[in-house]
Amino acid sequence: MTESPPALVPTIPGLSGLSVLARGGYATIYRATQDSIGREVAVKVENRTLESERDQRRFLREARAAGQMSAHPYVVDLHDVGVTEDQHPYMIMELCDGSYAERLRAAPLTAGETREVGAKIADALAVAHEHGVLHRDVKPANLLISRFGEPLLADFGLAVLAETRETSITLEVLTPGYAPPETFRHGPPTAAVDVYGLSATLYAMMCGRPPRFQQDPNLSVVALLDLFDEPIPALPGVLVAFVDLLRMGMANDPLARPTATRLRDLLAELPLAREPRRDTVRGSARVPLP
């Protein structure tokens, strides 16, 4: 497998008018029109090329994981997958109106908004885990905002199915503030990884950044692991019960974290007053880069 982005805008059957939305180290995102029904879609074309049967099997596994989940109301809809003529895998997906990472750049969410988002995404994760699918990269950039203002879980690009779980995952593709300690120790992936990622994401939605993580891109793995010994601070104006629930979801011991189903139920039970919904900040429509 090699990592080199397509030199030109790719030709993908059934799509026209491809224009770049975003470029990253692992993929390029295009906006396009699905000619048969005139629908605008997002297309993620990965920089890697599928030059071996192993690479092709892995891509099909990723597509299968994403496809199993795309019917869920809080998961980005996957329309089709394929490989370009020069062997770059692509996914055709629902076009959304930005991400919660973009939303956070405008202002943090209220506790009520955060709880609502959390319960919906926890439900999506609960269903994924019931199907033996792990996401492994839950973070604000992978929570998108639909055109109807609903939160959607995106990018199962690191997902694995239960029968083919892999322990290998490069640190380069992780966002440290949302990854649990066992990930940096190359422990076997479990559903508890997703619970940690969602809990850290919900904390960041109210705080503006994940807990404990210092914005130093050059931290060593040892320094990152040391951060997990630091306490998770309280959040001004947020009920202690809410922060304690997120602390539980970010427990260093994976066995001490609730399941996604339990997290969903506990979020729904939080005694928060219902708050007026803020207008969603809509950025340029895009899907996240891996």
VEXFI-184787 format. One record per atom (N, C-alpha, C): x, y, z. Coordinates in steps of 0.2 Angstrom, whole numbers, always signed. Example, Ala and Ser with C-alpha at 12.3 -4.5 7.8 and 13.67 -1.06 7.14 Angstrom:
2
+66	-28	+39 .
+62	-22	+39 .
+66	-16	+39 .
+64	-11	+35 .
+68	-5	+36 .
+64	+0	+39 .
REM end
This chain:
290
+4	-6	+0 .
+0	+0	+0 .
+4	+6	+0 .
+3	+11	-4 .
+7	+17	-5 .
+2	+23	-3 .
+5	+29	-1 .
+1	+34	+1 .
+3	+40	-3 .
-1	+41	-8 .
+0	+47	-13 .
-6	+49	-16 .
-8	+55	-15 .
-15	+58	-17 .
-15	+58	-24 .
-22	+57	-27 .
-23	+57	-34 .
-20	+64	-37 .
-17	+64	-42 .
-14	+70	-45 .
-19	+74	-48 .
-25	+71	-51 .
-30	+75	-54 .
-37	+73	-51 .
-42	+77	-52 .
-48	+76	-50 .
-50	+69	-52 .
-52	+64	-48 .
-54	+57	-51 .
-60	+57	-55 .
-61	+52	-59 .
-67	+51	-63 .
-70	+45	-59 .
-76	+46	-57 .
-80	+41	-53 .
-87	+40	-57 .
-88	+34	-59 .
-95	+33	-62 .
-101	+36	-59 .
-105	+39	-62 .
-111	+42	-60 .
-111	+48	-56 .
-105	+51	-56 .
-104	+57	-52 .
-101	+63	-57 .
-103	+69	-56 .
-100	+74	-60 .
-99	+80	-56 .
-95	+85	-58 .
-94	+91	-55 .
-90	+91	-49 .
-85	+86	-48 .
-81	+86	-42 .
-77	+92	-41 .
-78	+94	-35 .
-74	+100	-32 .
-71	+99	-25 .
-65	+101	-24 .
-62	+99	-18 .
-65	+103	-12 .
-67	+99	-7 .
-69	+103	-1 .
-63	+103	+4 .
-59	+98	+5 .
-54	+98	+10 .
-49	+93	+8 .
-42	+94	+9 .
-37	+89	+8 .
-34	+88	+15 .
-32	+82	+16 .
-28	+80	+22 .
-23	+75	+20 .
-20	+73	+26 .
-14	+68	+25 .
-16	+61	+23 .
-23	+59	+24 .
-25	+53	+22 .
-30	+52	+17 .
-33	+58	+15 .
-39	+58	+10 .
-40	+65	+7 .
-44	+65	+2 .
-46	+71	-1 .
-54	+71	-1 .
-57	+76	+1 .
-65	+76	+1 .
-67	+80	-5 .
-72	+78	-9 .
-74	+81	-14 .
-82	+82	-13 .
-85	+88	-16 .
-92	+88	-17 .
-93	+86	-24 .
-99	+83	-25 .
-100	+80	-32 .
-108	+80	-32 .
-110	+79	-38 .
-117	+78	-40 .
-118	+71	-42 .
-123	+67	-39 .
-125	+61	-41 .
-130	+62	-47 .
-127	+60	-53 .
-131	+62	-59 .
-138	+59	-60 .
-139	+53	-57 .
-145	+49	-59 .
-151	+53	-55 .
-150	+56	-49 .
-155	+59	-46 .
-154	+66	-44 .
-148	+69	-46 .
-147	+76	-45 .
-145	+78	-38 .
-143	+73	-34 .
-141	+74	-27 .
-134	+76	-26 .
-133	+81	-22 .
-126	+82	-20 .
-124	+77	-15 .
-118	+75	-15 .
-115	+70	-11 .
-108	+72	-9 .
-105	+69	-4 .
-98	+70	-3 .
-94	+64	-5 .
-88	+64	-7 .
-84	+59	-9 .
-77	+59	-6 .
-76	+54	-2 .
-69	+53	+1 .
-65	+49	-3 .
-60	+52	-6 .
-55	+48	-10 .
-48	+47	-6 .
-46	+41	-4 .
-41	+40	+0 .
-34	+41	-4 .
-29	+43	+0 .
-22	+44	-3 .
-19	+37	-4 .
-21	+32	+0 .
-18	+26	-1 .
-20	+22	-8 .
-16	+18	-10 .
-19	+14	-16 .
-19	+7	-14 .
-24	+3	-17 .
-25	-4	-15 .
-21	-8	-20 .
-15	-10	-18 .
-10	-13	-23 .
-10	-21	-21 .
-13	-23	-15 .
-12	-30	-14 .
-19	-32	-11 .
-20	-39	-11 .
-26	-42	-9 .
-28	-40	-2 .
-22	-40	+2 .
-23	-38	+9 .
-26	-31	+10 .
-24	-26	+6 .
-27	-20	+6 .
-34	-19	+4 .
-35	-23	-1 .
-42	-23	-4 .
-47	-27	+1 .
-45	-32	+5 .
-49	-35	+10 .
-50	-30	+15 .
-45	-26	+17 .
-46	-22	+23 .
-51	-16	+21 .
-50	-14	+15 .
-55	-8	+12 .
-62	-11	+12 .
-63	-17	+10 .
-70	-20	+10 .
-72	-21	+17 .
-68	-23	+21 .
-70	-23	+28 .
-72	-17	+31 .
-69	-11	+30 .
-71	-5	+32 .
-77	-3	+29 .
-78	-4	+22 .
-84	-2	+19 .
-90	-6	+22 .
-89	-13	+24 .
-94	-17	+27 .
-96	-14	+33 .
-91	-12	+37 .
-93	-9	+44 .
-97	-3	+43 .
-95	+2	+39 .
-98	+8	+38 .
-105	+6	+35 .
-106	+2	+30 .
-112	+0	+27 .
-117	-3	+32 .
-115	-7	+37 .
-119	-10	+42 .
-123	-4	+46 .
-119	+1	+47 .
-121	+6	+52 .
-125	+12	+48 .
-124	+13	+42 .
-127	+19	+38 .
-134	+20	+38 .
-138	+15	+40 .
-145	+15	+40 .
-147	+18	+47 .
-143	+19	+52 .
-145	+22	+58 .
-146	+29	+58 .
-151	+32	+61 .
-153	+39	+60 .
-147	+44	+62 .
-143	+42	+66 .
-137	+46	+68 .
-130	+44	+66 .
-130	+41	+60 .
-124	+39	+57 .
-124	+42	+50 .
-119	+45	+47 .
-119	+47	+40 .
-120	+42	+35 .
-125	+43	+31 .
-127	+38	+26 .
-122	+37	+21 .
-120	+30	+20 .
-115	+28	+15 .
-119	+26	+9 .
-118	+29	+3 .
-121	+28	-3 .
-118	+22	-7 .
-111	+22	-8 .
-108	+18	-12 .
-100	+18	-11 .
-97	+13	-13 .
-89	+13	-12 .
-86	+10	-19 .
-80	+11	-20 .
-77	+8	-26 .
-69	+10	-26 .
-66	+9	-31 .
-59	+10	-32 .
-58	+14	-39 .
-55	+19	-39 .
-53	+23	-45 .
-49	+19	-50 .
-48	+22	-56 .
-44	+18	-61 .
-37	+18	-58 .
-34	+22	-54 .
-28	+22	-52 .
-27	+19	-45 .
-32	+15	-43 .
-32	+11	-37 .
-33	+15	-30 .
-36	+21	-30 .
-38	+24	-24 .
-45	+22	-22 .
-46	+20	-16 .
-52	+18	-14 .
-56	+25	-12 .
-63	+24	-13 .
-67	+30	-12 .
-74	+28	-9 .
-77	+32	-5 .
-83	+31	-2 .
-88	+37	-4 .
-94	+36	-6 .
-99	+41	-8 .
-103	+42	-2 .
-104	+48	+1 .
-108	+48	+7 .
-112	+54	+7 .
-117	+54	+12 .
-121	+60	+13 .
-117	+66	+14 .
-119	+72	+11 .
-116	+78	+12 .
-119	+82	+18 .
-115	+84	+22 .
-117	+87	+28 .
-115	+94	+29 .
-118	+98	+34 .
-117	+105	+35 .
-112	+106	+40 .
-106	+103	+40 .
-100	+105	+44 .
-100	+100	+50 .
-96	+101	+55 .
-94	+96	+60 .
-95	+100	+67 .
-95	+96	+72 .
-95	+99	+79 .
-88	+102	+80 .
-83	+100	+77 .
-76	+103	+78 .
-77	+110	+75 .
-80	+111	+70 .
-81	+118	+67 .
-86	+122	+72 .
-91	+119	+74 .
-96	+122	+79 .
-92	+124	+85 .
-88	+121	+88 .
-84	+122	+94 .
-80	+129	+93 .
-77	+130	+87 .
-73	+136	+85 .
-77	+142	+86 .
-84	+141	+86 .
-88	+147	+87 .
-90	+148	+94 .
-92	+143	+98 .
-94	+143	+105 .
-95	+136	+107 .
-93	+135	+114 .
-95	+129	+117 .
-103	+127	+117 .
-105	+121	+117 .
-112	+119	+118 .
-114	+120	+125 .
-120	+121	+126 .
-123	+121	+133 .
-123	+113	+135 .
-124	+112	+142 .
-125	+106	+144 .
-131	+102	+141 .
-136	+105	+140 .
-142	+102	+137 .
-141	+100	+130 .
-138	+104	+126 .
-136	+102	+119 .
-131	+97	+119 .
-126	+97	+124 .
-121	+91	+124 .
-125	+85	+126 .
-129	+85	+131 .
-132	+79	+133 .
-136	+76	+127 .
-140	+80	+123 .
-144	+78	+118 .
-140	+75	+112 .
-134	+78	+110 .
-130	+75	+106 .
-127	+68	+108 .
-125	+68	+114 .
-121	+62	+117 .
-126	+56	+117 .
-132	+57	+119 .
-137	+52	+119 .
-138	+49	+112 .
-138	+53	+107 .
-140	+51	+101 .
-134	+47	+98 .
-128	+50	+99 .
-122	+46	+96 .
-120	+40	+100 .
-122	+40	+107 .
-121	+34	+111 .
-125	+28	+108 .
-131	+30	+106 .
-136	+25	+103 .
-133	+22	+97 .
-130	+27	+93 .
-127	+24	+87 .
-121	+19	+88 .
-117	+21	+93 .
-112	+17	+95 .
-114	+10	+98 .
-120	+11	+102 .
-123	+5	+105 .
-125	+0	+100 .
-128	+2	+95 .
-130	-2	+89 .
-124	-5	+85 .
-119	-1	+84 .
-113	-3	+81 .
-110	-9	+85 .
-109	-8	+92 .
-106	-13	+96 .
-110	-19	+96 .
-117	-19	+96 .
-121	-25	+95 .
-119	-29	+89 .
-117	-25	+83 .
-116	-29	+77 .
-108	-30	+77 .
-105	-30	+82 .
-98	-31	+82 .
-93	-26	+79 .
-96	-20	+78 .
-92	-15	+74 .
-89	-10	+79 .
-83	-8	+79 .
-80	-3	+83 .
-78	+3	+79 .
-79	+9	+81 .
-77	+15	+77 .
-70	+16	+78 .
-68	+18	+84 .
-61	+19	+86 .
-58	+26	+85 .
-62	+30	+82 .
-60	+37	+81 .
-65	+42	+82 .
-69	+42	+88 .
-74	+46	+90 .
-71	+53	+92 .
-73	+58	+89 .
-70	+65	+91 .
-74	+70	+88 .
-74	+76	+90 .
-78	+81	+87 .
-78	+82	+79 .
-72	+81	+76 .
-72	+81	+69 .
-76	+76	+65 .
-77	+70	+69 .
-81	+65	+66 .
-88	+65	+68 .
-90	+70	+71 .
-97	+71	+73 .
-100	+77	+68 .
-104	+75	+63 .
-106	+80	+58 .
-113	+82	+60 .
-115	+88	+57 .
-121	+91	+58 .
-125	+90	+51 .
-131	+86	+51 .
-135	+85	+45 .
-138	+92	+43 .
-141	+92	+37 .
-144	+97	+35 .
-151	+99	+39 .
-152	+94	+43 .
-158	+95	+47 .
-156	+97	+54 .
-150	+98	+55 .
-147	+100	+62 .
-146	+94	+67 .
-146	+88	+64 .
-145	+82	+69 .
-138	+80	+69 .
-135	+77	+74 .
-129	+75	+75 .
-128	+68	+71 .
-123	+67	+67 .
-121	+61	+64 .
-114	+59	+65 .
-114	+52	+67 .
-107	+49	+67 .
-104	+47	+61 .
-98	+50	+59 .
-95	+49	+53 .
-89	+45	+53 .
-86	+43	+47 .
-80	+40	+46 .
-78	+34	+51 .
-81	+28	+48 .
-79	+22	+51 .
-72	+19	+48 .
-68	+24	+45 .
-62	+22	+42 .
-57	+18	+46 .
-57	+18	+53 .
-53	+14	+57 .
-57	+8	+60 .
-63	+7	+58 .
-67	+2	+61 .
-65	-5	+59 .
-67	-9	+64 .
-65	-16	+63 .
-71	-20	+65 .
-72	-26	+62 .
-77	-30	+64 .
-75	-35	+69 .
-79	-38	+73 .
-77	-42	+79 .
-73	-48	+76 .
-75	-51	+71 .
-71	-57	+69 .
-64	-56	+66 .
-63	-49	+65 .
-56	-48	+61 .
-53	-42	+65 .
-54	-41	+72 .
-51	-36	+75 .
-43	-36	+75 .
-41	-30	+74 .
-33	-29	+73 .
-31	-25	+79 .
-25	-26	+82 .
-23	-22	+87 .
-18	-17	+85 .
-16	-17	+78 .
-11	-12	+76 .
-15	-6	+73 .
-13	+0	+76 .
-16	+6	+74 .
-10	+11	+75 .
-8	+15	+70 .
-3	+19	+70 .
-5	+25	+74 .
+0	+28	+78 .
-1	+34	+82 .
-3	+40	+78 .
+0	+40	+72 .
-1	+46	+67 .
-9	+47	+66 .
-13	+42	+66 .
-20	+43	+64 .
-24	+44	+70 .
-21	+45	+76 .
-25	+46	+82 .
-25	+53	+84 .
-31	+56	+87 .
-31	+62	+90 .
-30	+61	+98 .
-24	+63	+100 .
-23	+61	+107 .
-28	+62	+113 .
-31	+68	+112 .
-35	+70	+117 .
-42	+66	+118 .
-43	+62	+113 .
-49	+58	+112 .
-48	+50	+112 .
-41	+49	+113 .
-39	+42	+113 .
-38	+39	+120 .
-40	+33	+122 .
-39	+31	+129 .
-32	+28	+130 .
-30	+27	+136 .
-23	+25	+137 .
-21	+18	+134 .
-26	+14	+134 .
-24	+7	+131 .
-22	+8	+124 .
-25	+13	+120 .
-23	+13	+113 .
-16	+15	+112 .
-13	+19	+117 .
-6	+20	+116 .
-1	+15	+118 .
-4	+10	+122 .
+0	+4	+124 .
-2	-2	+119 .
-5	+0	+113 .
-6	-5	+108 .
-10	-11	+111 .
-15	-10	+116 .
-19	-15	+118 .
-24	-17	+113 .
-28	-22	+114 .
-33	-25	+109 .
-39	-20	+109 .
-41	-18	+104 .
-47	-13	+103 .
-53	-16	+106 .
-57	-13	+110 .
-63	-15	+113 .
-68	-9	+112 .
-75	-11	+114 .
-80	-6	+113 .
-79	+0	+118 .
-75	-1	+124 .
-73	+4	+129 .
-69	+10	+125 .
-66	+8	+120 .
-62	+14	+116 .
-67	+19	+114 .
-72	+17	+111 .
-77	+22	+109 .
-81	+25	+114 .
-82	+22	+120 .
-85	+26	+125 .
-81	+31	+128 .
-74	+30	+128 .
-69	+35	+130 .
-69	+41	+126 .
-69	+39	+119 .
-69	+44	+114 .
-75	+49	+114 .
-81	+46	+115 .
-87	+50	+116 .
-87	+54	+122 .
-85	+51	+127 .
-85	+55	+134 .
-80	+61	+133 .
-74	+60	+131 .
-70	+65	+130 .
-73	+71	+125 .
-76	+68	+120 .
-79	+73	+115 .
-84	+77	+118 .
-89	+74	+122 .
-94	+78	+126 .
-91	+83	+131 .
-86	+81	+134 .
-82	+86	+139 .
-80	+92	+135 .
-77	+90	+129 .
-74	+96	+125 .
-79	+100	+122 .
-85	+97	+121 .
-91	+101	+118 .
-93	+107	+123 .
-92	+106	+129 .
-94	+111	+134 .
-88	+115	+137 .
-82	+112	+136 .
-76	+115	+138 .
-72	+119	+133 .
-73	+117	+127 .
-69	+119	+121 .
-63	+115	+119 .
-61	+111	+124 .
-55	+106	+122 .
-56	+100	+127 .
-53	+94	+125 .
-53	+88	+129 .
-49	+89	+136 .
-51	+85	+141 .
-48	+86	+147 .
-41	+84	+147 .
-37	+87	+151 .
-30	+85	+152 .
-25	+86	+147 .
-27	+86	+141 .
-23	+86	+135 .
-20	+93	+134 .
-13	+93	+133 .
-10	+100	+132 .
-9	+100	+124 .
-10	+106	+122 .
-10	+107	+115 .
-2	+107	+112 .
+1	+102	+114 .
+8	+101	+112 .
+9	+95	+107 .
+10	+97	+100 .
+10	+91	+95 .
+16	+87	+96 .
+21	+89	+100 .
+27	+85	+100 .
+28	+81	+106 .
+22	+80	+110 .
+23	+75	+116 .
+24	+68	+114 .
+29	+65	+118 .
+30	+58	+117 .
+25	+54	+120 .
+25	+47	+118 .
+20	+43	+120 .
+20	+42	+128 .
+26	+43	+131 .
+27	+42	+138 .
+24	+48	+141 .
+25	+54	+138 .
+22	+60	+141 .
+14	+60	+140 .
+12	+57	+135 .
+5	+57	+134 .
+2	+52	+140 .
+5	+47	+141 .
+3	+42	+146 .
+3	+45	+153 .
+7	+49	+154 .
+8	+53	+161 .
+2	+57	+162 .
-1	+60	+156 .
-7	+64	+157 .
-13	+61	+160 .
-13	+54	+159 .
-19	+51	+161 .
-19	+50	+169 .
-14	+52	+172 .
-14	+52	+179 .
-17	+58	+182 .
-18	+63	+178 .
-20	+70	+180 .
-28	+69	+181 .
-30	+73	+186 .
-38	+73	+187 .
-41	+77	+181 .
-48	+75	+180 .
-52	+78	+175 .
-55	+84	+179 .
-54	+90	+177 .
-57	+96	+181 .
-65	+96	+180 .
-68	+99	+185 .
-75	+101	+185 .
-76	+106	+179 .
-82	+107	+177 .
-84	+112	+172 .
-88	+117	+175 .
-87	+124	+175 .
-91	+129	+178 .
-98	+129	+175 .
-103	+129	+179 .
-110	+129	+177 .
-113	+122	+174 .
-109	+117	+175 .
-111	+110	+173 .
-112	+106	+179 .
-118	+103	+180 .
-119	+99	+186 .
-113	+94	+187 .
-112	+93	+193 .
-106	+88	+195 .
-108	+81	+192 .
-115	+79	+193 .
-117	+73	+190 .
-115	+72	+183 .
-116	+77	+179 .
-114	+76	+172 .
-106	+75	+171 .
-102	+79	+174 .
-95	+78	+174 .
-93	+72	+177 .
-96	+69	+182 .
-94	+63	+185 .
-96	+57	+180 .
-101	+58	+176 .
-103	+53	+171 .
-98	+53	+166 .
-95	+58	+164 .
-90	+59	+159 .
-84	+56	+161 .
-82	+57	+168 .
-76	+55	+171 .
-76	+47	+171 .
-82	+44	+172 .
-83	+37	+172 .
-82	+34	+165 .
-84	+38	+160 .
-83	+36	+153 .
-76	+36	+151 .
-72	+41	+155 .
-65	+41	+153 .
-60	+38	+158 .
-63	+33	+162 .
-59	+29	+167 .
-53	+26	+163 .
-47	+26	+166 .
-41	+23	+163 .
-42	+16	+163 .
-46	+13	+167 .
-47	+6	+166 .
-53	+4	+162 .
-52	+1	+156 .
-58	+0	+151 .
-64	-3	+154 .
-62	-8	+159 .
-68	-12	+162 .
-72	-7	+167 .
-69	-1	+169 .
-73	+3	+173 .
-78	+8	+170 .
-77	+8	+163 .
-82	+12	+159 .
-88	+9	+158 .
-94	+13	+157 .
-100	+10	+156 .
-100	+8	+148 .
-105	+4	+147 .
-106	+2	+139 .
-109	+8	+136 .
-109	+8	+129 .
-112	+13	+126 .
-119	+14	+127 .
-123	+8	+128 .
-130	+8	+130 .
-131	+11	+137 .
-127	+9	+141 .
-127	+12	+148 .
-126	+19	+148 .
-121	+21	+144 .
-120	+29	+144 .
-125	+32	+141 .
-128	+30	+136 .
-134	+33	+133 .
-140	+34	+138 .
-141	+28	+142 .
-147	+28	+146 .
-145	+33	+152 .
-139	+33	+154 .
-137	+38	+160 .
-137	+45	+158 .
-136	+47	+151 .
-136	+53	+149 .
-144	+55	+148 .
-148	+51	+146 .
-155	+53	+146 .
-158	+54	+153 .
-155	+51	+158 .
-158	+52	+165 .
-155	+58	+168 .
-150	+61	+166 .
-147	+67	+169 .
-153	+72	+170 .
-153	+75	+176 .
-158	+80	+178 .
-157	+87	+176 .
-156	+88	+169 .
-154	+94	+167 .
-161	+98	+164 .
-161	+104	+166 .
-167	+108	+163 .
-166	+108	+155 .
-172	+108	+152 .
-172	+108	+145 .
-170	+115	+143 .
-165	+116	+138 .
-163	+123	+136 .
-165	+124	+129 .
-166	+131	+128 .
-168	+132	+121 .
-162	+131	+116 .
-164	+128	+110 .
-159	+126	+106 .
-156	+132	+102 .
-149	+132	+102 .
-146	+137	+99 .
-146	+136	+91 .
-145	+141	+87 .
-145	+140	+80 .
-138	+137	+78 .
-139	+131	+74 .
-133	+128	+73 .
-128	+132	+68 .
-122	+132	+70 .
-117	+136	+66 .
-115	+131	+60 .
-117	+133	+54 .
-116	+129	+48 .
-110	+131	+44 .
-105	+127	+44 .
-99	+128	+40 .
-100	+126	+33 .
-95	+126	+29 .
-95	+123	+22 .
-96	+115	+23 .
-101	+112	+19 .
-102	+105	+20 .
-96	+101	+18 .
-95	+96	+23 .
-90	+92	+22 .
-90	+86	+26 .
-86	+81	+25 .
-85	+75	+29 .
-78	+75	+32 .
-77	+72	+38 .
-70	+73	+41 .
-65	+69	+37 .
-59	+71	+38 .
-53	+68	+35 .
-51	+63	+41 .
-48	+57	+38 .
-46	+52	+43 .
-39	+54	+46 .
REM end
